[in-house]
């Protein structure tokens, strides 16, 4: 039987002035790694990516890659509102040494299935490494459906995983 792998989303610690708290983040990562987690997901929803500047995101990526240093898998959330920003940050994280990136689509606007597929396809075409899609309809306003996912899988070999943040298990069953 195949062993399950467990990857945890990680909070980002900040100082009172809004700067990245380097020592607190290291302590969080050590705690999780020492606890036996198979991988860390940096800058997911609980990682406050939406409230960070580009410079802070790159600082956190560089810190995480160098500090984790292969002790566990490292995935970085790199989704942004613009295709170009997502591609740039994704390639930055992968070049720095992340094992994969996790991309949530644009949020706030309700998008058609064609627009969703086009957004992710443009990104997957230009990201130089492994990508996880992040489906979170309660926050994006739309669903990354099993049909869209299958279309993307058929076109892009770098699409290797999926985070499905939904309340209906039936959705995840359809993906499988």
Buried (B, 14 or more C-beta within 10 A) or exposed (E): EEEEEEBBBBBBBBEEEEEBBBEBBBEBBEEBBEEEBEBBBBBBBEBBBBEBEEEBBBBBBBBBBEBBEEEBBBBBBBBBEEBEEBBBBBBBBBEBBBBBBBBBBBBEEEBEBEBBBEBBBBBBEBBEBBBBBBBBBEBBBBBBBBEBBEBBBEEBEBBBEBBBBBEEEEBEEBBE
